[in-house]
Amino acid sequence: MIKKPSREKLRCGRRWRVRRKIQGTASRPRLNVFRSLNHIYANIIDDNQRMTMISVSSLSPELRNDLKSGGNMAAAAAVGKLVAQKAIQAGVKKVIFDRAGYLYHGRIKALAEAARESGLEF
């Protein structure tokens, strides 16, 4: 009997296939998104220095008390808005969006659109 690979294994394959082509620099870092069942995370990463510049999630102290749930579209939009605000304060206006193998739909799309509306360009 042939065993099908899991969704997570397929997503990781897509993620690495895209990561070979995308690289964040100091002038244009990478905005990486990770989605779990209960929370959403966004990191701005400079791959040349191998350094995470900014990290925001639905568990961040700024958002934790305001959000009813960390795993819905409202939480994703709040994380996108906060990551954009922190990036602009750090002097980052342009980023490369790395959706990490997830479809550009739902929470990933809500985070990206909220970051764009708050001033990030990608």
C-alpha positions in Angstrom: 0.0 0.0 0.0 1.3 3.4 -1.0 1.5 5.9 1.9 0.7 9.5 1.0 2.9 12.3 2.4 1.3 14.5 5.1 0.2 18.0 4.4 2.9 19.4 6.6 5.6 17.4 4.7 4.3 18.8 1.4 4.2 22.3 2.8 7.8 22.0 4.0 8.9 20.9 0.5 7.2 24.0 -1.0 8.8 26.1 1.7 12.4 25.0 0.9 11.8 25.2 -2.9 10.8 28.8 -2.5 13.5 29.6 0.1 16.2 28.6 -2.4 15.1 31.6 -4.5 14.2 34.2 -1.8 16.9 35.8 0.3 16.5 38.8 2.6 19.1 41.5 2.7 19.8 44.4 5.0 18.1 46.8 2.6 15.2 44.5 1.8 14.7 41.8 4.5 12.4 38.8 4.4 9.0 38.9 6.1 8.5 35.3 7.1 5.1 34.0 8.3 4.3 30.9 10.4 0.8 29.7 11.1 -0.2 27.3 13.8 -3.6 26.2 14.8 -3.9 28.6 17.7 -1.5 31.5 16.8 0.3 33.3 13.9 3.9 34.5 13.9 5.7 37.0 11.7 9.5 37.6 11.6 11.5 40.1 9.7 14.9 38.4 8.9 18.2 39.6 7.4 19.5 36.4 5.8 23.0 37.9 5.1 23.7 38.5 8.8 21.5 35.5 9.8 19.6 37.7 12.2 16.0 38.2 13.1 15.4 41.9 13.2 11.8 42.0 14.4 9.5 39.3 15.8 5.8 39.6 16.4 3.1 37.1 17.1 -0.4 36.8 18.5 1.3 36.0 21.8 3.2 39.3 21.9 2.5 41.4 25.0 1.1 44.3 22.9 -1.6 42.0 21.4 -2.2 39.2 24.0 -4.8 41.0 26.0 -6.7 42.6 23.1 -7.2 39.4 21.1 -10.0 37.0 21.8 -8.3 34.2 19.8 -4.8 34.1 18.3 -5.7 31.8 15.4 -8.3 33.9 13.5 -8.2 36.5 10.8 -8.5 39.4 13.2 -5.4 38.2 15.0 -3.5 37.9 11.7 -4.5 41.4 10.8 -3.4 42.7 14.2 0.0 40.9 13.8 0.4 42.3 10.3 -0.3 45.9 11.5 2.1 45.6 14.5 5.0 44.0 12.5 4.7 46.9 9.9 4.7 49.5 12.7 7.8 48.0 14.3 9.5 47.6 10.9 9.0 51.3 10.0 10.3 52.3 13.4 13.4 50.2 12.7 13.8 51.9 9.3 12.6 49.0 7.1 10.1 50.0 4.5 10.6 47.3 1.8 10.4 43.6 2.5 10.2 40.3 0.6 7.2 38.4 1.6 7.8 34.7 2.4 4.6 32.8 3.0 6.5 29.6 3.9 4.6 27.3 1.6 1.1 28.3 2.8 -1.5 29.4 0.3 -2.0 33.2 0.0 -5.5 32.9 1.5 -7.2 33.5 4.8 -4.9 34.4 7.7 -1.8 34.7 5.5 -3.6 37.1 3.2 -5.0 39.1 6.1 -1.6 39.5 7.7 -0.1 40.6 4.3 -2.8 43.1 3.5 -2.7 44.6 7.0 1.1 45.1 6.7 0.7 46.7 3.3 -2.0 49.1 4.6 0.3 50.1 7.5 3.1 51.1 5.2 5.3 48.1 4.3 6.0 47.6 0.6 6.3 44.1 -1.0 
